[in-house]
Amino acid sequence: MKLISMALHNFRQFYGAQSCDFATGDDPKRVVTVFHGYNGSGKTALLNAFVWCLYGTTTPDFQADDKLENEAAIAEAPIGAEITVSVSLVFDRPDGRYRVRRARVSVKEGATQLRTKSDTLDLFHTNDAGELVGVEENEAKLQKRISQFLPNALYPFFFFNGERVERIAGEDAYDSVEKGVKTLLDIAIFERGERHLRTQVERDLTAALQQLGDAELQRVAKDLQDLEQAREEIDSQSETHQKNLQALGIEIGDIESKQEKIQQLADLTKERDRLRADETKNGIDIVEAKRRFAASLSKSGFLAFAEGILSATETLIVEARRRGDIPAKIKPQFVDDLLAGKVCICGTEIRSGTPEHTRLLSWRDQTGLADLEEHISYTAAAIGRLRERRNEYRGSAAQFGVDMQSLLSARKSIRSSLALIQEKLGDPTHGEDASRLHESLKKLQRQREDTKAELIVCQRDAAQNEEQQVDVKRKIRTLETQNEKGAAIKRQLDAVDHVADALAALAKIQKEDVRQSLDESIRAIWDDAAIKQYRASITEDYSVLSVSLRKVWRAYCSWGSFTPERGAPRCG
Amino acid sequence: MEINIVATQSREQMAEQIKRILFGLTEPERKLLNTVLKLEQENLYLEKPQVRQDIIAEIRKVIV
């Protein structure tokens, strides 16, 4: 959606007809439109002109949102006269140019009193000849079309003022930002599709099955319904806990900033912040160490148990060599040629059924070992390589143990220092305010810990419920039904399950695509802007991870068995 | 249907995964998937869209 122009008529500070053409980027020298003005000059009114024109509403912080008409226009109109306020917006979409016009006609009933007479919404779209013509639909349908261009939930990300910019960065805005990003980047349609299939649609079909199916099928369908209902309760509890956690986080943040403002606590709060930063960094280091070891475990972990089989294989090869089984003395092709030529190298004729023929056949059986020769020689070489890998893996496992011990002991030390600081912050000698804040903080932190524990229980219950649902659905599929309609519903439930699985998988791919794009962008911006030797990336849970390049280099060297002194590896 | 998505993969691998997912569905299931996506797209602007009846109607049409 590219904005082309806007026209206002008696909208708030804008008296009479006013219009503006936006920089659309067609001219590379005009790519941005700036509205610059003093407080109260109408910048927020312009923002609301967009919102009102598209959705018939205004932003929550817009004052006196019921009075859109220009004050001068009201003042000069005689009592009983009609005053029109309108906003027109022209924009381009991939399917052509659109113009939306929203207007309100009011009747002046007193010096400042107005009565709304009518509200109208018009939508125009370019036809094949390139002319803008009115779309003939009722207002509800027109509004639906406009909302489809830019869903209401998304406009706050495009039309916002300075105050909203501050709020959007706050912790309490995470949910709405996540929802907005998912909607904007087409993740939401996959997730919503899956949810609707798995809940509403599946429930309706299961209910129908319960009515139509056989006794056993009815019983299992009832089990599924009960599980779905239980799941809804778990999800609702989980959502409440998440919201509570968020609210507690904000309250804790508020108290901590109040503590920072108390002079006597300044040093302690600074120390607390430093320790918290250390704790976060320690957490990242632990995750990273586990990730590295998990990669090593997944690649070579099986070799930890392979010594027995490596030695046994080696013994087999040595013994086969000692016996003279390998290398094979006779090649199979040689015996095949003799059998085909029907004459031995000594000149004896070899006819089928003769003792000579039988003897040659037995030689051929022995030559079977020659087929193994190549594989045995490959295996002998591979055993050496596998042993090397096994030693490397054992080294990395030992290193992981050492690293984890050091990281966990650092975590313990940070946490005990933090606990000490918390205690000091509550020391009554710092004054009554400090003491009260400390008590409130302790209470909130306890609540937060309790809520986290309840959330974990919910997550466990949800996982258990999920498993039970899978079992019941599997059972529904295996149960035979004599009823034709019941069988059809079973097929429909199967299809719903497959399509829901596909939607979940597509959502996951779409998310990964978004994460990779974000990762590339943030890396480029960071590399351009950062002074320090750090590299930023987006993790799998969409957090920004900043890693010291020196540290990455050290980690890289240790993975690849290289040392910084030996220089960078040439390949790999 | 067993679908495993690897978290970190190239765009080509992602395209391949999408193809695999779509080919893993039967023709009626693909029709259902398209309808679900179309309905969700059309109703994306609504907080709580009522799409259940439309989806069930499509299911009854394509899977008999």
Boltz contact constraints between the chains, C-beta under 6 A:
constraints:
  - contact:
      token1: [A, 147]
      token2: [B, 45]
      max_distance: 6.0
  - contact:
      token1: [A, 148]
      token2: [B, 45]
      max_distance: 6.0
  - contact:
      token1: [A, 151]
      token2: [B, 44]
      max_distance: 6.0
  - contact:
      token1: [A, 151]
      token2: [B, 45]
      max_distance: 6.0
  - contact:
      token1: [A, 152]
      token2: [B, 45]
      max_distance: 6.0
  - contact:
      token1: [A, 189]
      token2: [B, 37]
      max_distance: 6.0
  - contact:
      token1: [A, 189]
      token2: [B, 40]
      max_distance: 6.0
  - contact:
      token1: [A, 189]
      token2: [B, 41]
      max_distance: 6.0
  - contact:
      token1: [A, 192]
      token2: [B, 40]
      max_distance: 6.0
  - contact:
      token1: [A, 193]
      token2: [B, 36]
      max_distance: 6.0
  - contact:
      token1: [A, 193]
      token2: [B, 40]
      max_distance: 6.0
  - contact:
      token1: [A, 196]
      token2: [B, 51]
      max_distance: 6.0
  - contact:
      token1: [A, 200]
      token2: [B, 52]
      max_distance: 6.0
  - contact:
      token1: [A, 201]
      token2: [B, 52]
      max_distance: 6.0
  - contact:
      token1: [A, 201]
      token2: [B, 55]
      max_distance: 6.0
  - contact:
      token1: [A, 201]
      token2: [B, 56]
      max_distance: 6.0
  - contact:
      token1: [A, 204]
      token2: [B, 56]
      max_distance: 6.0
  - contact:
      token1: [A, 491]
      token2: [B, 63]
      max_distance: 6.0
  - contact:
      token1: [A, 492]
      token2: [B, 59]
      max_distance: 6.0
  - contact:
      token1: [A, 492]
      token2: [B, 63]
      max_distance: 6.0
  - contact:
      token1: [A, 495]
      token2: [B, 29]
      max_distance: 6.0
  - contact:
      token1: [A, 495]
      token2: [B, 63]
      max_distance: 6.0
  - contact:
      token1: [A, 498]
      token2: [B, 1]
      max_distance: 6.0
  - contact:
      token1: [A, 498]
      token2: [B, 29]
      max_distance: 6.0
  - contact:
      token1: [A, 499]
      token2: [B, 29]
      max_distance: 6.0
  - contact:
      token1: [A, 499]
      token2: [B, 32]
      max_distance: 6.0
  - contact:
      token1: [A, 499]
      token2: [B, 33]
      max_distance: 6.0
  - contact:
      token1: [A, 501]
      token2: [B, 1]
      max_distance: 6.0
  - contact:
      token1: [A, 501]
      token2: [B, 3]
      max_distance: 6.0
  - contact:
      token1: [A, 502]
      token2: [B, 21]
      max_distance: 6.0
  - contact:
      token1: [A, 502]
      token2: [B, 25]
      max_distance: 6.0
  - contact:
      token1: [A, 505]
      token2: [B, 3]
      max_distance: 6.0
  - contact:
      token1: [A, 505]
      token2: [B, 5]
      max_distance: 6.0
  - contact:
      token1: [A, 505]
      token2: [B, 21]
      max_distance: 6.0
  - contact:
      token1: [A, 508]
      token2: [B, 5]
      max_distance: 6.0
  - contact:
      token1: [A, 509]
      token2: [B, 14]
      max_distance: 6.0
  - contact:
      token1: [A, 509]
      token2: [B, 17]
      max_distance: 6.0
  - contact:
      token1: [A, 513]
      token2: [B, 14]
      max_distance: 6.0
  - contact:
      token1: [A, 540]
      token2: [B, 7]
      max_distance: 6.0
